[in-house]
Amino acid sequence: MKQRFFLRNFLLVTLPVILVVVLLGWMAVYVINSSTRKSIAELNRQTVSRIRESTELMFSEADAQSLNYSITPHVMLRLEALLKNGYTEKEYMDVSYMIKSFVDSNVNSKSYMHSLYIYLNNVNDNFFASFVGLANKSNFRDTEWLEHARTQPLELKQWLELRRIGSYALTVYLTDVLSVFKRIYTSDKRNPVGVLVLNIRLDYLNSFYSEYLSYPGQTILLINDSGEILSGTGLSKDFSAHNFIGIEDLENDFFVAREDNTAYGVTYLSLVPHTASYQQSSDIFRLVIIAIIAALFLGGGIAFIVTRRNTRDINAILQLVDAAEAGKPLPDIKPSSDVYGYITQSIVKGSLEKSALNMQLVEKKYRLEAMYFSFLQSQLNPHFLFNTLKNIFWKTVKLTGEQNGASQMIDLLTGVLHYALVNSDRFVTLQEEIDNTEKYLKIQQMRFDNSFHVFWDIDIDTEAVKCIKFLLQPLVENSITHGLQNMHSGEIQIEIAEMKGMACFSVIDNGTGFSETRLAEIQARMLQEDSPVMSIGLFNLNKRLVLTYGDSSALKIISRPNHKTCISFSIPFENKGSSEEITNERIF
């Protein structure tokens, strides 16, 4: 009991507090998440804009180098002659040193630049490379870019390629670069005369992008139109071997910010996982958890105090109840600090005292009624009656010299009266009840000249079932008196069977039956508390069945006028004990 009270008080105290804390915490988290999502989206957009500006500033170096040669005819002519003739003359050697110094200084001054190649159309496939000077397929390792440039359509003025190169001599060390291809034009020709290749260090570009990472799990990518990742940071995979597909699908899991550059055919992406928006609300979530734990401890303390006070008052009430049940004097009520508890105890004590007085009055009334019925029964001396009937029986036999109808009826009547008056047990075996009913039916058949027939259908162990007296006699009496009256071929069928642990009884006759109105009246009378003027037999039987076995054993009546009437009921099959254990106080 204490545990139940403690649990109830604990829930009453802590649940409202926890609900308020959770609601306020949820609102705070919702507001912070909404604000955080907006700030993440804005910062993400700014990040993409900045990385685009910085990256395209690197790409613009290719434009600057291309312009140096396109707008200076003198330099272009000397470079063209150098690539065409090689080092055949000292003059070309001096030109090579001059251009190499100019190119190397530009490459060295830009930490993101790996190398720079300049190619002008010539039959020897000579090109100029930073830190090397004049180069071709015979003395330079990285030449595949030249074939790539030739395979691209002339309309494509600039593009990007992700490559891995080892430029210098026979070195085995390879470097990942992002190559910016730029067509070289002259003012007097419409078609390009060559190509300039700016190789940007990929590790520098990736490191540069990582400086813009602001959130855990953020990813910055540079991809081309084919979905190939050219550069990026924040991914665990090798970017050069990874294709990026389905940007639209990322919005389910990421804050996506993007900008496109159609000139180079690339897209800049910044991806921040949605979980980043929850990081800033984690502190509030922890505070909510701490508040809930505090509420649990505080609620537990308050519930303990309240429970101890309540159980003290309840124990006092239980002492009053126990004393009342044991018939002892009720203990005095000690004043309680709780006014309501003291008032409750006083009310309970007064109620118990009143109930005790009522019980005494009921007990006295019960004893008086028992004495009265015993007195009435004693007025009719069964031995005198049986002895008289026996004398009449033998006198009738003496007159005729043998058994006759009168003697048989007297003998049967003697058995019925003996069953009713002499046997004091309230519960008998089902076989005894059947034997008594058969005697009653034989008397009635003799009275009515066998105008009806009785059929028994018993499918049960009649010695194993105990029941109250006169279960069947009122039903067959009802069939004979009301159903089969004035009939010459009446039938009564009595069925007793076991079903689902119950003994099921049915009495069926082919008499006049009941109309719907009459049946409704009878059923209503059986529900009355006081005995009705008519249908007393059915009323008494139904009342005894309900009082002894419960509402489920009440009579059920089905009638089709002038065809068939069935009255049925059921009682428990197993005998649970003696009659005193079932209802000591009931007298039928």
C-alpha positions as CSV (number, residue, x, y, z in Angstrom):
1,M,0.0,0.0,0.0
2,K,2.8,2.4,0.9
3,Q,4.4,1.7,-2.5
4,R,1.2,2.5,-4.4
5,F,0.7,5.7,-2.4
6,F,4.3,6.7,-2.9
7,L,4.1,6.1,-6.7
8,R,0.8,8.0,-7.0
9,N,2.1,11.0,-5.0
10,F,5.4,10.9,-6.9
11,L,3.6,11.1,-10.2
12,L,1.3,13.8,-9.0
13,V,4.3,16.0,-7.9
14,T,6.8,15.2,-10.6
15,L,4.8,14.8,-13.8
16,P,3.5,18.4,-14.0
17,V,7.0,19.8,-13.3
18,I,8.6,17.5,-15.9
19,L,6.0,18.4,-18.5
20,V,6.6,22.1,-17.9
21,V,10.4,21.6,-18.1
22,V,10.1,19.5,-21.2
23,L,7.7,22.0,-22.9
24,L,9.9,25.0,-22.1
25,G,13.0,23.1,-23.2
26,W,11.4,22.0,-26.4
27,M,10.3,25.6,-27.2
28,A,13.9,26.9,-26.4
29,V,15.4,24.2,-28.6
30,Y,13.0,24.9,-31.4
31,V,13.7,28.7,-31.3
32,I,17.5,28.1,-31.2
33,N,17.4,25.5,-33.9
34,S,15.3,27.8,-36.2
35,S,17.8,30.7,-35.6
36,T,20.8,28.4,-36.0
37,R,19.5,27.0,-39.3
38,K,19.1,30.5,-40.7
39,S,22.6,31.5,-39.6
40,I,24.1,28.3,-40.9
41,A,22.4,28.8,-44.3
42,E,23.6,32.4,-44.5
43,L,27.2,31.6,-43.4
44,N,27.2,28.7,-45.9
45,R,26.2,31.0,-48.7
46,Q,28.9,33.5,-47.8
47,T,31.5,30.6,-47.6
48,V,30.7,29.5,-51.1
49,S,30.9,33.1,-52.4
50,R,34.3,33.6,-50.8
51,I,35.8,30.3,-52.0
52,R,34.6,31.1,-55.5
53,E,36.2,34.5,-55.5
54,S,39.5,33.1,-54.1
55,T,39.5,30.1,-56.5
56,E,38.8,32.2,-59.6
57,L,41.5,34.6,-58.6
58,M,43.9,31.6,-59.0
59,F,42.3,30.7,-62.3
60,S,42.7,34.3,-63.5
61,E,46.5,33.8,-63.4
62,A,46.1,31.8,-66.6
63,D,44.3,34.8,-68.2
64,A,47.1,37.1,-67.1
65,Q,49.9,34.8,-68.5
66,S,48.0,34.4,-71.7
67,L,47.6,38.1,-72.2
68,N,51.4,38.7,-71.6
69,Y,52.1,36.7,-74.8
70,S,49.0,37.6,-76.8
71,I,49.3,41.4,-76.6
72,T,53.2,41.5,-77.0
73,P,54.0,40.6,-80.7
74,H,57.7,40.8,-80.1
75,V,57.7,38.3,-77.3
76,M,55.2,36.1,-79.2
77,L,57.4,36.0,-82.3
78,R,60.6,35.2,-80.4
79,L,58.8,32.4,-78.5
80,E,57.3,31.1,-81.7
81,A,60.8,31.0,-83.3
82,L,62.3,29.4,-80.3
83,L,59.7,26.6,-80.3
84,K,60.1,26.1,-84.0
85,N,63.9,26.1,-84.3
86,G,65.0,25.0,-80.8
87,Y,68.6,25.9,-79.6
88,T,70.0,26.1,-83.1
89,E,71.5,29.6,-82.5
90,K,72.8,31.4,-79.5
91,E,70.1,34.1,-80.0
92,Y,67.4,31.5,-79.3
93,M,69.3,30.4,-76.2
94,D,69.2,34.0,-74.8
95,V,65.5,34.2,-75.6
96,S,64.9,31.0,-73.7
97,Y,66.8,32.3,-70.6
98,M,64.8,35.5,-70.7
99,I,61.4,33.8,-71.0
100,K,62.3,31.2,-68.4
101,S,63.3,33.9,-65.9
102,F,60.0,35.7,-66.5
103,V,57.9,32.5,-66.2
104,D,59.8,31.1,-63.2
105,S,59.5,34.4,-61.3
106,N,55.7,34.2,-61.7
107,V,55.5,30.6,-60.7
108,N,57.7,31.1,-57.6
109,S,55.8,34.1,-56.4
110,K,52.5,32.1,-56.3
111,S,52.5,29.3,-53.7
112,Y,49.5,27.6,-55.3
113,M,51.2,27.3,-58.7
114,H,53.0,24.1,-59.5
115,S,54.1,24.8,-63.1
116,L,53.2,26.6,-66.3
117,Y,53.3,25.3,-69.8
118,I,53.2,27.4,-73.0
119,Y,52.7,25.7,-76.4
120,L,52.6,27.4,-79.8
121,N,51.8,25.3,-82.9
122,N,55.0,23.8,-84.3
123,V,55.9,20.6,-86.1
124,N,58.4,19.5,-83.4
125,D,55.8,19.6,-80.6
126,N,58.1,21.8,-78.6
127,F,56.7,23.7,-75.6
128,F,58.0,25.9,-72.9
129,A,57.8,24.6,-69.3
130,S,58.6,26.5,-66.1
131,F,61.9,25.6,-64.4
132,V,62.9,23.6,-67.5
133,G,62.7,25.9,-70.4
134,L,62.4,24.4,-73.9
135,A,60.9,20.9,-73.6
136,N,59.3,18.2,-75.8
137,K,58.3,14.5,-75.6
138,S,62.0,13.4,-75.6
139,N,63.1,15.2,-72.5
140,F,60.0,15.9,-70.5
141,R,57.7,13.4,-68.7
142,D,54.4,15.3,-68.6
143,T,53.2,15.6,-72.2
144,E,49.7,14.0,-72.1
145,W,48.1,17.4,-71.7
146,L,49.2,18.3,-75.2
147,E,47.1,15.5,-76.6
148,H,44.2,16.5,-74.4
149,A,44.4,20.0,-75.8
150,R,44.3,18.8,-79.4
151,T,41.3,16.5,-78.8
152,Q,39.2,19.3,-77.4
153,P,37.0,21.3,-79.8
154,L,38.4,24.6,-80.9
155,E,35.3,26.4,-79.6
156,L,36.3,25.5,-76.1
157,K,38.5,28.4,-75.0
158,Q,39.2,27.3,-71.5
159,W,38.6,24.3,-69.3
160,L,39.8,22.4,-66.2
161,E,41.3,18.9,-65.8
162,L,42.3,16.9,-62.7
163,R,45.7,15.4,-63.4
164,R,48.7,13.6,-61.7
165,I,52.1,14.7,-63.1
166,G,55.8,14.1,-62.6
167,S,57.4,16.8,-64.6
168,Y,61.0,16.9,-63.7
169,A,63.5,14.6,-65.4
170,L,63.0,10.9,-64.4
171,T,61.5,11.6,-61.0
172,V,59.1,9.0,-59.7
173,Y,57.3,11.4,-57.4
174,L,53.8,12.4,-58.7
175,T,51.9,15.4,-57.8
176,D,48.1,15.9,-58.0
177,V,47.3,19.2,-59.8
178,L,44.3,21.0,-61.2
179,S,45.2,22.1,-64.7
180,V,43.7,25.3,-66.1
181,F,43.8,25.1,-70.0
182,K,43.6,28.5,-71.8
183,R,43.7,28.9,-75.6
184,I,46.2,31.4,-76.9
185,Y,45.1,33.8,-79.7
186,T,46.8,36.5,-81.7
187,S,45.3,39.6,-83.1
188,D,45.7,38.6,-86.8
189,K,44.3,35.1,-86.5
190,R,40.8,33.9,-85.6
191,N,41.8,30.3,-84.6
192,P,44.0,29.7,-81.6
193,V,47.7,29.4,-82.2
194,G,48.5,27.5,-79.0
195,V,47.5,26.7,-75.5
196,L,48.7,27.8,-72.0
197,V,48.4,25.3,-69.1
198,L,48.5,26.5,-65.5
199,N,49.0,23.6,-63.0
200,I,47.6,24.5,-59.6
201,R,48.7,22.3,-56.6
202,L,45.7,20.3,-55.5
203,D,47.0,19.9,-52.0
204,Y,47.2,23.7,-51.7
205,L,43.7,24.1,-53.0
206,N,42.3,21.4,-50.6
207,S,44.1,23.0,-47.7
208,F,42.9,26.4,-48.7
209,Y,39.3,25.2,-48.7
210,S,39.7,23.6,-45.3
211,E,40.3,27.1,-43.8
212,Y,36.7,27.9,-44.6
213,L,35.3,24.9,-42.6
214,S,33.1,26.3,-39.8
215,Y,31.0,23.3,-38.7
216,P,31.7,19.6,-37.8
217,G,31.1,17.5,-40.8
218,Q,31.1,20.4,-43.3
219,T,32.3,19.6,-46.8
220,I,33.5,22.1,-49.5
221,L,33.7,20.8,-53.1
222,L,34.6,22.0,-56.6
223,I,33.0,19.8,-59.2
224,N,32.8,19.9,-63.0
225,D,29.7,19.5,-65.2
226,S,30.3,15.7,-65.3
227,G,30.0,15.4,-61.6
228,E,33.7,14.8,-61.1
229,I,35.2,16.2,-57.9
230,L,38.1,18.4,-58.8
231,S,38.9,19.6,-55.3
232,G,37.4,19.5,-51.9
233,T,37.8,19.1,-48.2
234,G,35.9,17.5,-45.4
235,L,35.5,14.1,-47.2
236,S,37.3,11.0,-46.2
237,K,37.5,9.6,-49.7
238,D,40.0,10.2,-52.4
239,F,38.6,13.1,-54.3
240,S,40.3,12.3,-57.6
241,A,38.6,8.9,-57.7
242,H,35.2,10.0,-56.6
243,N,32.3,11.2,-58.8
244,F,29.7,13.5,-57.3
245,I,26.1,12.8,-58.4
246,G,22.8,14.1,-57.3
247,I,23.2,17.5,-55.7
248,E,19.4,17.8,-55.3
249,D,19.3,14.7,-53.1
250,L,21.7,16.3,-50.6
251,E,19.2,18.8,-49.4
252,N,17.6,16.0,-47.3
253,D,20.7,15.7,-45.2
254,F,22.6,18.9,-45.7
255,F,22.4,22.7,-45.9
256,V,23.5,23.2,-49.5
257,A,25.0,26.4,-50.9
258,R,26.2,26.4,-54.5
259,E,27.5,28.8,-57.1
260,D,28.1,28.0,-60.8
261,N,30.8,29.2,-63.2
262,T,29.7,28.5,-66.7
263,A,32.9,29.8,-68.2
264,Y,34.9,26.9,-66.7
265,G,32.0,24.6,-66.3
266,V,32.4,24.1,-62.6
267,T,30.2,24.3,-59.5
268,Y,31.2,25.4,-56.0
269,L,29.5,23.6,-53.2
270,S,29.4,23.9,-49.4
271,L,27.6,21.2,-47.5
272,V,26.8,21.5,-43.8
273,P,25.0,18.5,-42.2
274,H,21.7,19.2,-40.6
275,T,23.0,17.8,-37.4
276,A,25.2,20.8,-37.0
277,S,22.1,22.9,-36.2
278,Y,21.6,20.6,-33.1
279,Q,25.0,21.2,-31.7
280,Q,24.2,24.7,-30.3
281,S,21.0,23.4,-28.6
282,S,22.8,20.5,-26.9
283,D,23.6,22.8,-23.9
284,I,19.9,23.5,-23.4
285,F,19.1,19.8,-23.8
286,R,21.6,19.0,-21.0
287,L,20.0,21.7,-18.8
288,V,16.6,20.1,-19.4
289,I,17.9,16.7,-18.4
290,I,19.5,18.2,-15.3
291,A,16.2,19.9,-14.5
292,I,14.3,16.6,-14.9
293,I,16.7,14.7,-12.7
294,A,16.4,17.5,-10.0
295,A,12.6,17.3,-10.3
296,L,12.7,13.6,-9.8
297,F,14.8,13.8,-6.7
298,L,12.7,16.7,-5.3
299,G,9.4,15.0,-6.2
300,G,10.6,11.8,-4.5
301,G,11.3,13.7,-1.3
302,I,8.0,15.5,-1.3
303,A,6.1,12.2,-2.2
304,F,7.9,10.4,0.7
305,I,6.7,13.0,3.2
306,V,3.2,13.1,1.9
307,T,3.0,9.3,1.7
308,R,4.2,8.9,5.3
309,R,1.5,11.3,6.5
310,N,-1.2,9.6,4.4
311,T,-0.3,6.1,5.4
312,R,-0.3,7.1,9.1
313,D,-3.9,8.3,8.7
314,I,-4.9,5.2,6.7
315,N,-3.3,2.9,9.3
316,A,-5.5,4.6,11.9
317,I,-8.6,4.0,9.8
318,L,-7.5,0.3,9.2
319,Q,-7.2,-0.2,12.9
320,L,-10.7,1.0,13.3
321,V,-12.0,-1.4,10.6
322,D,-10.0,-4.3,12.0
323,A,-11.4,-3.7,15.5
324,A,-15.0,-3.5,14.1
325,E,-14.6,-6.8,12.2
326,A,-13.2,-8.5,15.2
327,G,-16.1,-7.2,17.4
328,K,-13.7,-5.3,19.7
329,P,-14.2,-1.8,21.1
330,L,-13.1,0.9,18.6
331,P,-9.9,2.6,19.6
332,D,-9.8,6.2,20.5
333,I,-8.8,8.6,17.7
334,K,-5.6,10.5,18.4
335,P,-5.6,14.1,17.2
336,S,-3.7,14.5,13.9
337,S,-1.7,17.4,12.7
338,D,-3.7,17.0,9.5
339,V,-7.2,18.4,10.1
340,Y,-8.7,16.6,7.1
341,G,-7.2,13.3,8.2
342,Y,-8.7,13.7,11.7
343,I,-12.1,14.5,10.2
344,T,-11.9,11.5,7.9
345,Q,-11.0,9.2,10.8
346,S,-13.9,10.6,12.9
347,I,-16.4,10.0,10.0
348,V,-15.1,6.4,9.5
349,K,-15.4,5.7,13.2
350,G,-19.0,7.0,13.3
351,S,-19.9,5.0,10.2
352,L,-18.4,1.8,11.7
353,E,-20.3,2.2,14.9
354,K,-23.5,2.7,13.0
355,S,-22.8,-0.3,10.8
356,A,-22.1,-2.4,13.8
357,L,-25.5,-1.5,15.2
358,N,-27.2,-2.3,11.9
359,M,-25.5,-5.7,11.8
360,Q,-26.7,-6.5,15.2
361,L,-30.3,-5.6,14.2
362,V,-30.0,-7.7,11.0
363,E,-28.7,-10.6,13.0
364,K,-31.5,-10.4,15.5
365,K,-34.0,-10.2,12.6
366,Y,-32.5,-13.2,10.9
367,R,-32.7,-15.2,14.1
368,L,-36.3,-14.3,14.7
369,E,-37.2,-15.3,11.1
370,A,-35.4,-18.6,11.4
371,M,-37.2,-19.3,14.7
372,Y,-40.5,-18.4,13.1
373,F,-40.0,-20.8,10.1
374,S,-38.8,-23.5,12.5
375,F,-41.9,-22.9,14.6
376,L,-44.2,-23.2,11.5
377,Q,-42.5,-26.4,10.3
378,S,-42.7,-27.9,13.8
379,Q,-46.5,-27.3,13.8
380,L,-46.9,-29.9,11.0
381,N,-45.5,-33.1,12.5
382,P,-44.0,-35.0,9.5
383,H,-44.1,-38.3,11.4
384,F,-47.7,-38.0,12.2
385,L,-48.4,-37.2,8.5
386,F,-46.3,-40.0,7.1
387,N,-47.8,-42.5,9.6
388,T,-51.3,-41.5,8.7
389,L,-50.6,-41.8,4.9
390,K,-49.1,-45.2,5.5
391,N,-52.2,-46.3,7.4
392,I,-54.4,-45.1,4.5
393,F,-52.1,-46.9,2.0
394,W,-52.5,-50.3,3.8
395,K,-56.2,-49.8,4.3
396,T,-56.7,-49.3,0.5
397,V,-54.6,-52.4,-0.2
398,K,-56.6,-54.3,2.3
399,L,-59.9,-53.3,0.7
400,T,-58.8,-54.5,-2.8
401,G,-56.3,-57.2,-1.7
402,E,-53.6,-55.7,-4.0
403,Q,-51.9,-52.5,-5.2
404,N,-54.3,-50.1,-6.9
405,G,-54.3,-46.5,-8.2
406,A,-55.1,-45.0,-4.9
407,S,-52.4,-46.9,-3.0
408,Q,-49.9,-46.0,-5.7
409,M,-50.7,-42.3,-5.5
410,I,-50.5,-42.4,-1.7
411,D,-47.1,-44.1,-1.9
412,L,-45.8,-41.6,-4.4
413,L,-47.2,-38.7,-2.4
414,T,-45.5,-40.1,0.7
415,G,-42.1,-40.0,-1.1
416,V,-42.6,-36.5,-2.3
417,L,-43.5,-35.2,1.2
418,H,-40.6,-37.1,2.7
419,Y,-38.3,-35.4,0.1
420,A,-39.7,-32.0,1.0
421,L,-40.2,-32.1,4.7
422,V,-38.0,-34.8,6.3
423,N,-34.7,-34.3,4.4
424,S,-33.2,-31.2,6.0
425,D,-30.3,-30.8,3.6
426,R,-30.5,-27.8,1.3
427,F,-28.4,-29.5,-1.3
428,V,-29.1,-32.9,-2.7
429,T,-27.6,-35.0,-5.5
430,L,-29.1,-34.5,-9.0
431,Q,-30.2,-38.1,-9.0
432,E,-32.4,-37.5,-5.9
433,E,-33.9,-34.4,-7.6
434,I,-34.7,-36.5,-10.7
435,D,-36.2,-39.3,-8.5
436,N,-38.5,-36.9,-6.8
437,T,-39.5,-35.3,-10.1
438,E,-40.4,-38.7,-11.5
439,K,-42.7,-39.4,-8.5
440,Y,-44.4,-36.1,-9.0
441,L,-44.9,-36.8,-12.7
442,K,-46.4,-40.2,-12.0
443,I,-48.9,-38.7,-9.6
444,Q,-49.9,-36.1,-12.3
445,Q,-50.1,-38.7,-15.0
446,M,-52.5,-40.7,-12.8
447,R,-54.5,-37.6,-12.2
448,F,-54.8,-36.7,-15.9
449,D,-55.3,-40.3,-17.2
450,N,-51.9,-40.3,-18.9
451,S,-52.9,-37.4,-21.2
452,F,-49.3,-36.5,-21.6
453,H,-46.0,-38.3,-22.0
454,V,-42.6,-37.6,-20.5
455,F,-39.2,-38.1,-22.2
456,W,-36.0,-38.0,-20.3
457,D,-32.6,-37.2,-22.1
458,I,-29.9,-37.3,-19.4
459,D,-26.2,-37.1,-20.5
460,I,-24.4,-36.4,-17.2
461,D,-23.2,-38.1,-14.1
462,T,-26.2,-37.4,-11.8
463,E,-24.4,-38.6,-8.7
464,A,-21.5,-36.1,-9.2
465,V,-23.7,-33.0,-9.3
466,K,-25.2,-31.4,-6.2
467,C,-28.1,-28.9,-6.5
468,I,-30.7,-27.2,-4.5
469,K,-34.1,-29.0,-4.1
470,F,-37.1,-28.6,-6.5
471,L,-35.2,-27.5,-9.7
472,L,-37.4,-29.5,-12.0
473,Q,-40.7,-29.9,-10.2
474,P,-41.8,-26.2,-10.6
475,L,-41.0,-26.4,-14.4
476,V,-42.9,-29.6,-15.1
477,E,-45.8,-28.4,-13.0
478,N,-45.9,-25.2,-15.1
479,S,-45.9,-27.3,-18.3
480,I,-48.8,-29.5,-17.0
481,T,-50.9,-26.8,-15.4
482,H,-50.6,-24.1,-18.1
483,G,-49.1,-25.6,-21.2
484,L,-50.8,-29.1,-21.5
485,Q,-54.1,-28.3,-20.0
486,N,-57.0,-29.8,-21.9
487,M,-54.6,-31.6,-24.3
488,H,-54.8,-35.4,-25.0
489,S,-51.4,-35.9,-26.6
490,G,-49.1,-33.6,-24.6
491,E,-45.3,-34.2,-24.5
492,I,-42.8,-33.0,-21.9
493,Q,-39.1,-33.5,-22.7
494,I,-36.5,-33.1,-19.9
495,E,-32.9,-32.7,-21.0
496,I,-29.9,-32.5,-18.7
497,A,-26.4,-32.3,-20.2
498,E,-22.9,-31.1,-19.3
499,M,-21.5,-28.2,-21.3
500,K,-18.3,-26.1,-20.5
501,G,-18.3,-27.1,-16.8
502,M,-22.0,-26.4,-16.3
503,A,-25.0,-28.7,-15.8
504,C,-27.6,-27.5,-18.4
505,F,-31.3,-28.1,-17.8
506,S,-34.1,-27.8,-20.3
507,V,-37.8,-28.5,-19.9
508,I,-39.7,-28.5,-23.3
509,D,-43.4,-29.0,-23.9
510,N,-45.7,-28.8,-26.9
511,G,-48.4,-26.9,-25.2
512,T,-50.2,-23.6,-25.8
513,G,-47.1,-21.6,-24.9
514,F,-46.9,-17.9,-24.2
515,S,-47.7,-15.0,-26.5
516,E,-45.1,-12.3,-26.8
517,T,-47.0,-10.0,-24.4
518,R,-47.5,-12.7,-21.9
519,L,-43.9,-13.8,-22.1
520,A,-42.8,-10.2,-21.5
521,E,-45.0,-10.0,-18.4
522,I,-43.6,-13.2,-16.9
523,Q,-40.0,-12.1,-17.5
524,A,-40.8,-8.7,-15.9
525,R,-42.4,-10.4,-12.8
526,M,-39.3,-12.6,-12.3
527,L,-37.2,-9.5,-12.0
528,Q,-39.4,-8.1,-9.2
529,E,-38.1,-8.1,-5.6
530,D,-41.5,-9.0,-4.0
531,S,-43.3,-12.2,-4.9
532,P,-46.0,-11.6,-7.6
533,V,-49.6,-12.8,-7.3
534,M,-49.2,-15.0,-10.4
535,S,-46.3,-17.2,-11.7
536,I,-45.2,-17.7,-8.2
537,G,-43.5,-21.0,-9.0
538,L,-41.3,-19.6,-11.8
539,F,-40.6,-16.5,-9.7
540,N,-39.5,-18.6,-6.6
541,L,-37.3,-20.9,-8.7
542,N,-35.6,-18.0,-10.6
543,K,-35.0,-16.2,-7.3
544,R,-33.5,-19.3,-5.7
545,L,-31.3,-19.9,-8.7
546,V,-30.0,-16.3,-8.7
547,L,-29.4,-16.2,-5.0
548,T,-27.6,-19.6,-5.0
549,Y,-25.6,-19.6,-8.2
550,G,-25.6,-16.0,-9.5
551,D,-27.3,-14.1,-12.3
552,S,-25.9,-16.4,-15.0
553,S,-28.1,-19.2,-13.7
554,A,-31.4,-17.2,-14.2
555,L,-34.3,-18.8,-16.1
556,K,-34.4,-18.4,-19.9
557,I,-37.8,-18.8,-21.6
558,I,-38.4,-19.3,-25.3
559,S,-41.9,-19.9,-26.6
560,R,-43.6,-20.4,-29.9
561,P,-47.4,-20.5,-29.2
562,N,-49.1,-23.8,-29.9
563,H,-45.8,-25.4,-31.0
564,K,-43.0,-25.5,-28.4
565,T,-42.0,-23.8,-25.1
566,C,-38.6,-24.2,-23.6
567,I,-37.5,-23.1,-20.2
568,S,-33.8,-23.6,-19.5
569,F,-31.1,-22.7,-16.9
570,S,-27.6,-23.9,-16.0
571,I,-25.7,-24.5,-12.7
572,P,-22.1,-25.2,-11.9
573,F,-21.3,-28.9,-12.6
574,E,-18.7,-29.3,-9.8
575,N,-19.8,-29.3,-6.2
576,K,-17.6,-26.6,-4.6
577,G,-18.6,-27.5,-1.0
578,S,-21.4,-27.9,1.4
579,S,-24.4,-25.8,1.4
580,E,-23.1,-23.8,4.4
581,E,-20.1,-22.7,2.4
582,I,-22.2,-21.4,-0.4
583,T,-24.8,-19.3,1.4
584,N,-25.2,-19.8,5.1
585,E,-27.7,-17.0,5.4
586,R,-30.1,-18.0,2.6
587,I,-33.3,-19.8,3.6
588,F,-35.6,-21.1,0.8
